[in-house]
Amino acid sequence: PEKNVGFAIIANSEDNALVPGVQFELLDHYLGLPRHDWPKAFADFFDERNAGALAALKESAAARPQSAPSLPLADYSGTYTDPWYGPIAIREKDGSLSIDFLQTPGMVGPLEHWAHDIFIARWPDPAIEPVFVNFALDFNGKPKEITMKAVSPIADFSFDYDDLLFTPLPGN
């Protein structure tokens, strides 16, 4: 404030390194600090983080256990609800499952079996993070809840699948 300077950085880009790089360049300049190549430092950081995420995905795929779903696919079908999000629909058709986030256009896609009672939703829109969909069964062998987790360990925080807990609507 004593320098009477303020700035806003707006970029029509998903380049993770650009905005913080420019921000730190400006801060250094106005604070009289030595020059540092902040855009390169952030680019290197994100490159390293992305490489680590790719390695983790490959490791996860290699460790994937050979298994089958516990139930016939039709038994996973139904409408489930989360107190915050609302309803989703799991449907079986012609031997395949699909998921529909009923309140979010574009979040409709196939569920591919991953392991045990875990499936992956890969959305037609590549901008939407794929998600693990985990069915937990009750003592009668019926789905009692669905939890989710982004497939990528560096998924954007706005894909807060971890915060969702879907339970079957009565009558499923």
C-alpha angles and dihedrals in degrees: 000000000000089000090053091230132133133161142185123205117209123177130175090215142092090220101134095200100050103069100043090039093056091041093056092042089056093045092052092048096050093042091051093240124152115275116266126179095242097167089057092044091053092043090053091047093051092044090053092046092049092048089052091050092051090050090050091050091050091048091049092050091049091050093048108130120232105244145129131232114275093230138040105269093247089062091066091056120109146087116289128186138205119203092232104034103031128217134358127181126222111197134185119208129164093348096311134101127222134186128216122192090206096202097045117069111220095028095104118111150129123287114223119198113251107170137325105332095342122108134178124230111208108187125218087234106073090204090070113083116243113243139207109233111203120194116203115201128217125227090276092056095252124129108266100173146356123220125183141205131182112254093224117070089215098048113149111268091239087075090073095170089146090070094060126095113178122194127184117268112241112271095036 
